[in-house]
Amino acid sequence: RVVRWRRLGRKHVFIDVEVDGAEWQLACATGLFDESCERAGRLRVYAREEPGASKRGLRALRCEALHAVDTEGPAGGPAAKPKADVLCKVWAKGAKCGAACCYRHGFATATEEAWAAKVQRRREHEATREGDERDPWRARANDADRNKNQDLDDNEKKAHAGRHAEFARWLLRTFGRDVLSQGPVLDVAGGRGGLAWELQCVHGVAAVSLDPRAPKPLRRRRRKLLRKRQGALDEDADATARLMARPPDHINGLLDEAFATSPEGAALLANCSAVVGLHADEATEAIVDAGLRYGKPFAVVPCCVFADLFPERPGVRTHAELCEYLVEKAGPGARLDFLRFEGKNKVVVRAAAAPPRPDLPISAPCDPDHITGDARVERAYGSRGHER
């Protein structure tokens, strides 16, 4: 008998069923769970048992095939179980939960308590893994609001979700508005453009996002904000107001030699005010190389090392070794600093311009699937799709 079901992303469905008075948990691929199964009150299942129990201590099985026996099941899976009976995951992880939380604060089984302890140990391990005693920000207090970055002491880290806003504020404090306003800030491997948005639409500093992936449409709230700003523009509006009323430009491309030698890429690198990157993956060292090659200020927050893709880095296997390697490669004026958010928060920075080194090559991963990107400027997305 089907008790409830719920989807996990687009690939998996979890079904709680009752068999001879005991509750089991079934897992199956989305393709097996058709519309008849959604309305089913009973299912015929062909499955194999998992080696361990589910997080709630239920007997777990993985479905290979299932068929609906009748259509008198629950109307909707997610709403079938009252929220008051569902364990609050925020509370279980040891974080602060709002007073209006409607989920259960308390463990119903020993399995739930063991799972929560395991999650907390993993979070503590991640917070201290490759930690640096020079980091002035200590781990977040458990009673702080991680969703709104509230109730924090001056020496507590902010949530990882606030990394773009925190990095943008740090860039303004470190480089200064006058330096950043000398040209657009080039945000390498900018992803969805979170950092470029903070710089241009929050702080009024022109920014360009460089990423091989096509940009995604802006969130509804941001589209609404830009329409409101555009409607408020008049003939007397200054350049900053007009800049903040449009989204940052996006370039589909990679920071490599092909981009640097193309007319569009060479012009952008020569005229930008700074080269920056937040968790830029394979482009981390390329950001440092571009700053050195063109004599630009730069700041990059390394994340993954990719030691196998860059075998020319001697003895660089960890995040700490990568940061020290980049500081040493950048030479005089480069230093290591820390940002106030959870996760990889070390930043390699050279805040002042320096004589260019035009013969310095831009690093690229030793990857046969590394695709050379072209430089195509795209005016970022308006309220209806893309404007090119």
C-alpha positions as CSV (number, residue, x, y, z in Angstrom):
1,R,0.0,0.0,0.0
2,V,1.3,3.4,-1.0
3,V,1.7,5.8,1.9
4,R,3.4,8.7,0.2
5,W,5.9,9.5,-2.6
6,R,8.2,12.3,-3.4
7,R,10.5,13.3,-6.2
8,L,14.2,14.0,-5.8
9,G,15.3,16.2,-8.7
10,R,14.5,14.9,-12.2
11,K,16.0,11.5,-11.9
12,H,14.7,9.7,-8.7
13,V,11.4,9.0,-7.0
14,F,11.1,7.8,-3.4
15,I,8.0,5.8,-2.4
16,D,7.0,5.0,1.2
17,V,4.9,1.8,1.2
18,E,3.3,-0.3,3.9
19,V,3.8,-4.1,3.8
20,D,2.2,-6.2,6.5
21,G,2.1,-3.3,8.9
22,A,5.8,-2.3,8.4
23,E,6.8,0.8,6.4
24,W,9.4,0.3,3.7
25,Q,11.1,2.9,1.4
26,L,11.4,2.2,-2.4
27,A,13.7,4.1,-4.7
28,C,13.2,4.1,-8.5
29,A,14.1,6.1,-11.6
30,T,11.7,8.8,-12.7
31,G,11.1,6.9,-16.0
32,L,9.6,3.9,-14.1
33,F,7.2,6.1,-12.1
34,D,4.5,7.0,-14.6
35,E,1.1,8.8,-14.2
36,S,-0.7,5.5,-13.2
37,C,1.8,5.0,-10.4
38,E,1.3,8.6,-9.1
39,R,-2.4,7.8,-8.6
40,A,-1.9,4.2,-7.4
41,G,-3.0,3.0,-4.0
42,R,-1.2,-0.3,-4.4
43,L,1.9,-1.2,-6.4
44,R,3.3,-4.5,-7.6
45,V,7.1,-4.1,-7.3
46,Y,10.1,-5.9,-8.6
47,A,13.1,-4.7,-6.5
48,R,16.3,-5.7,-4.9
49,E,17.1,-4.9,-1.3
50,E,19.7,-2.3,-0.4
51,P,22.6,-3.3,1.9
52,G,21.7,-0.7,4.5
53,A,18.6,1.0,5.9
54,S,17.3,4.4,4.8
55,K,18.1,7.6,6.8
56,R,14.8,7.1,8.7
57,G,15.8,3.5,9.5
58,L,13.3,1.9,7.1
59,R,14.0,-1.2,5.0
60,A,15.2,0.2,1.7
61,L,14.7,-1.4,-1.8
62,R,15.7,-0.3,-5.3
63,C,13.0,-0.8,-7.9
64,E,13.7,-2.4,-11.2
65,A,10.0,-2.4,-12.3
66,L,6.7,-1.5,-10.8
67,H,3.1,-1.5,-11.9
68,A,0.0,0.1,-10.5
69,V,-2.7,-2.3,-9.1
70,D,-5.4,0.3,-8.4
71,T,-5.8,4.1,-8.7
72,E,-7.0,5.0,-5.2
73,G,-3.8,6.3,-3.8
74,P,-2.9,9.7,-2.3
75,A,-3.6,12.7,-4.5
76,G,-0.1,14.1,-4.0
77,G,3.0,12.6,-2.6
78,P,4.7,15.6,-0.9
79,A,1.6,16.7,0.9
80,A,0.6,13.3,2.1
81,K,2.6,13.5,5.4
82,P,1.9,16.4,7.8
83,K,4.8,18.8,8.2
84,A,4.7,18.4,12.0
85,D,5.7,14.8,11.6
86,V,8.7,15.6,9.3
87,L,12.1,16.1,11.0
88,C,13.4,19.7,10.5
89,K,16.7,19.2,8.7
90,V,18.0,22.7,9.6
91,W,17.5,22.0,13.3
92,A,18.9,18.5,13.0
93,K,22.1,19.9,11.5
94,G,22.6,22.1,14.6
95,A,21.8,25.4,12.8
96,K,19.3,28.0,13.9
97,C,15.7,27.6,12.8
98,G,13.1,30.3,12.7
99,A,10.4,30.5,15.3
100,A,7.7,29.9,12.7
101,C,9.1,26.6,11.6
102,C,6.4,24.0,11.2
103,Y,8.6,20.9,11.1
104,R,9.4,18.6,14.0
105,H,12.2,19.6,16.4
106,G,13.1,16.4,18.0
107,F,14.3,12.9,17.1
108,A,11.7,10.2,16.7
109,T,14.1,7.4,16.2
110,A,17.8,6.5,17.0
111,T,18.4,6.4,13.3
112,E,17.4,10.1,12.9
113,E,19.7,11.1,15.7
114,A,22.6,9.1,14.3
115,W,22.1,10.6,10.9
116,A,22.1,14.2,12.4
117,A,25.3,13.4,14.3
118,K,26.9,12.2,11.1
119,V,25.9,15.3,9.2
120,Q,27.3,17.6,12.0
121,R,30.6,15.7,12.0
122,R,30.9,16.1,8.2
123,R,30.1,19.9,8.4
124,E,32.7,20.3,11.2
125,H,35.3,18.4,9.1
126,E,34.6,20.5,6.0
127,A,34.9,23.7,8.1
128,T,38.3,22.6,9.4
129,R,39.7,20.8,6.4
130,E,42.8,22.5,5.0
131,G,42.1,25.3,7.5
132,D,44.5,28.1,7.9
133,E,45.4,29.6,11.2
134,R,45.9,33.0,9.5
135,D,42.2,33.1,8.7
136,P,40.6,35.8,10.9
137,W,37.1,34.4,10.5
138,R,36.2,31.5,12.7
139,A,33.4,29.0,12.0
140,R,29.8,30.2,12.2
141,A,28.0,29.9,15.5
142,N,25.2,27.4,15.5
143,D,22.6,30.0,16.6
144,A,23.2,32.3,13.7
145,D,20.7,32.6,10.8
146,R,22.5,31.0,7.9
147,N,19.9,32.1,5.4
148,K,20.0,35.8,6.1
149,N,23.5,36.2,7.5
150,Q,22.1,37.6,10.7
151,D,23.0,37.3,14.4
152,L,26.7,37.1,13.5
153,D,29.6,38.3,15.6
154,D,32.4,40.4,13.9
155,N,34.6,37.3,13.7
156,E,32.1,34.8,12.3
157,K,31.9,33.6,8.8
158,K,28.9,34.3,6.6
159,A,27.0,31.7,4.6
160,H,28.5,30.3,1.4
161,A,25.5,31.6,-0.5
162,G,26.7,35.2,0.2
163,R,30.1,34.7,-1.5
164,H,29.4,36.9,-4.5
165,A,28.2,39.9,-2.4
166,E,31.1,39.5,0.0
167,F,33.7,39.3,-2.7
168,A,32.3,42.3,-4.5
169,R,32.5,44.4,-1.3
170,W,36.0,43.1,-0.7
171,L,37.1,44.2,-4.2
172,L,35.8,47.7,-3.6
173,R,37.6,48.0,-0.3
174,T,40.9,46.5,-1.6
175,F,41.1,48.1,-5.1
176,G,39.0,51.2,-4.6
177,R,36.2,52.5,-6.8
178,D,38.6,54.8,-8.7
179,V,40.7,51.9,-9.9
180,L,37.7,49.6,-10.8
181,S,36.0,52.4,-12.7
182,Q,38.9,52.8,-15.2
183,G,37.3,50.0,-17.3
184,P,35.0,47.0,-17.0
185,V,36.0,44.4,-14.4
186,L,36.5,41.1,-16.1
187,D,34.9,38.2,-14.2
188,V,36.4,35.0,-15.5
189,A,34.4,31.8,-15.2
190,G,31.5,33.8,-13.9
191,G,28.9,31.1,-14.2
192,R,25.5,32.7,-13.9
193,G,27.1,36.1,-13.4
194,G,26.5,36.5,-9.7
195,L,29.7,38.5,-9.1
196,A,29.2,40.6,-12.2
197,W,25.7,41.4,-11.0
198,E,26.9,42.5,-7.6
199,L,29.6,44.8,-9.1
200,Q,27.5,46.4,-11.7
201,C,23.9,46.4,-10.5
202,V,24.5,46.8,-6.8
203,H,27.7,48.9,-6.6
204,G,27.6,50.7,-10.0
205,V,31.0,49.3,-11.3
206,A,30.9,48.0,-14.9
207,A,31.6,44.3,-15.2
208,V,31.8,41.7,-17.9
209,S,31.3,37.9,-17.3
210,L,33.5,35.5,-19.3
211,D,32.2,31.9,-19.3
212,P,32.0,29.2,-22.0
213,R,28.4,28.4,-21.0
214,A,25.5,30.4,-22.3
215,P,24.0,32.8,-19.8
216,K,20.8,31.8,-18.0
217,P,17.8,34.2,-17.8
218,L,17.8,36.5,-14.9
219,R,15.6,35.7,-11.9
220,R,12.2,37.3,-11.9
221,R,13.1,39.6,-9.0
222,R,16.1,40.9,-10.8
223,R,14.3,41.4,-14.1
224,K,11.6,43.4,-12.2
225,L,14.3,45.5,-10.5
226,L,15.9,46.4,-13.9
227,R,12.6,47.3,-15.5
228,K,11.8,49.6,-12.6
229,R,15.2,51.3,-12.9
230,Q,14.9,51.6,-16.6
231,G,11.4,53.2,-16.2
232,A,12.9,55.8,-13.8
233,L,15.6,57.0,-16.2
234,D,15.2,60.4,-17.7
235,E,17.4,62.8,-19.6
236,D,19.2,63.9,-16.5
237,A,20.2,60.4,-15.4
238,D,23.9,60.0,-14.9
239,A,26.1,57.3,-16.3
240,T,26.0,55.2,-13.1
241,A,22.2,55.1,-13.0
242,R,22.1,54.0,-16.6
243,L,24.8,51.4,-15.9
244,M,22.9,49.9,-13.0
245,A,19.7,49.8,-15.0
246,R,21.0,47.1,-17.4
247,P,22.5,43.7,-16.7
248,P,26.3,43.0,-17.2
249,D,27.5,41.9,-20.5
250,H,28.3,38.2,-21.0
251,I,31.0,36.7,-23.3
252,N,30.8,33.0,-24.3
253,G,34.5,32.0,-24.3
254,L,37.5,30.7,-22.3
255,L,40.4,32.7,-21.0
256,D,43.1,31.1,-23.1
257,E,45.6,32.0,-25.8
258,A,42.9,31.9,-28.5
259,F,40.8,34.4,-26.6
260,A,43.8,36.6,-25.7
261,T,44.9,36.8,-29.4
262,S,41.4,37.5,-30.8
263,P,40.6,41.1,-31.5
264,E,37.7,41.2,-29.1
265,G,39.6,39.4,-26.3
266,A,42.8,41.4,-26.7
267,A,40.8,44.7,-26.6
268,L,38.9,43.5,-23.4
269,L,42.0,42.4,-21.6
270,A,43.8,45.6,-22.5
271,N,41.0,47.9,-21.4
272,C,39.6,46.1,-18.3
273,S,40.3,47.6,-14.9
274,A,41.0,44.3,-13.2
275,V,40.8,40.5,-13.8
276,V,39.0,38.6,-11.1
277,G,37.6,35.1,-10.5
278,L,35.6,33.4,-7.7
279,H,36.0,29.6,-7.7
280,A,37.1,29.7,-11.3
281,D,38.1,26.0,-11.5
282,E,40.5,25.4,-14.4
283,A,40.8,29.1,-15.1
284,T,42.3,30.0,-11.7
285,E,45.9,30.2,-12.9
286,A,44.9,31.7,-16.2
287,I,43.5,34.7,-14.2
288,V,46.9,35.3,-12.6
289,D,48.6,34.9,-16.0
290,A,46.3,37.4,-17.6
291,G,46.9,39.9,-14.8
292,L,50.7,39.5,-15.1
293,R,50.7,39.6,-18.9
294,Y,48.7,42.8,-19.2
295,G,49.9,44.4,-16.0
296,K,46.4,44.5,-14.5
297,P,45.3,44.2,-10.8
298,F,43.9,40.8,-10.2
299,A,42.2,38.8,-7.5
300,V,41.2,35.1,-7.6
301,V,39.7,32.8,-5.1
302,P,41.0,29.3,-5.8
303,C,38.8,26.3,-5.3
304,C,39.7,22.9,-6.9
305,V,43.3,22.1,-7.6
306,F,43.0,19.9,-10.8
307,A,46.5,18.5,-10.2
308,D,46.2,16.0,-13.0
309,L,45.2,18.6,-15.5
310,F,48.2,20.8,-14.7
311,P,51.2,18.5,-14.3
312,E,53.7,21.4,-14.8
313,R,52.9,22.6,-11.3
314,P,55.6,20.9,-9.2
315,G,54.4,19.5,-5.9
316,V,51.0,21.2,-6.0
317,R,48.4,18.7,-4.8
318,T,46.3,20.6,-2.2
319,H,44.4,23.8,-2.0
320,A,46.9,25.4,0.4
321,E,49.8,24.5,-2.0
322,L,48.0,25.9,-4.9
323,C,47.5,29.3,-3.1
324,E,51.1,29.5,-2.2
325,Y,52.2,28.5,-5.7
326,L,50.0,31.4,-7.2
327,V,51.4,33.9,-4.8
328,E,55.0,32.9,-5.6
329,K,54.3,33.0,-9.3
330,A,52.7,36.4,-9.1
331,G,55.8,37.8,-7.5
332,P,56.3,41.2,-5.8
333,G,53.0,42.9,-4.7
334,A,51.0,39.7,-4.5
335,R,49.7,38.4,-1.2
336,L,47.2,36.1,0.3
337,D,44.0,37.4,2.0
338,F,40.8,35.8,3.3
339,L,37.1,36.5,2.6
340,R,34.3,36.3,5.2
341,F,32.3,33.3,4.0
342,E,32.2,29.6,4.5
343,G,34.1,27.3,2.1
344,K,37.2,28.1,0.1
345,N,37.8,31.7,1.1
346,K,41.5,32.3,0.4
347,V,42.1,35.0,-2.2
348,V,45.3,35.6,-4.1
349,V,45.5,39.3,-4.9
350,R,47.7,42.0,-6.5
351,A,45.9,45.2,-5.9
352,A,48.2,47.5,-7.9
353,A,49.0,47.6,-11.6
354,A,52.5,46.5,-12.7
355,P,54.6,46.5,-15.9
356,P,53.1,44.1,-18.4
357,R,54.8,40.8,-19.3
358,P,53.6,40.3,-22.9
359,D,55.6,37.1,-23.4
360,L,54.0,35.2,-20.5
361,P,51.7,32.5,-21.8
362,I,48.2,31.9,-20.4
363,S,48.0,28.5,-18.7
364,A,45.6,25.9,-20.0
365,P,44.7,22.5,-18.7
366,C,46.2,19.4,-20.4
367,D,42.8,18.2,-21.4
368,P,42.0,16.8,-24.8
369,D,38.4,18.0,-24.4
370,H,39.6,21.6,-23.8
371,I,37.6,23.5,-26.3
372,T,39.0,26.8,-27.6
373,G,36.4,29.5,-27.1
374,D,35.6,32.4,-29.4
375,A,34.9,35.9,-28.0
376,R,31.3,36.8,-28.7
377,V,29.9,39.7,-26.7
378,E,26.2,39.2,-25.9
379,R,24.1,41.9,-24.4
380,A,22.8,40.1,-21.4
381,Y,19.2,38.9,-21.1
382,G,16.3,41.3,-21.1
383,S,12.8,40.5,-19.8
384,R,12.1,38.2,-22.7
385,G,15.0,35.9,-23.6
386,H,18.3,37.2,-24.9
387,E,19.2,40.4,-26.8
388,R,22.3,40.0,-28.9
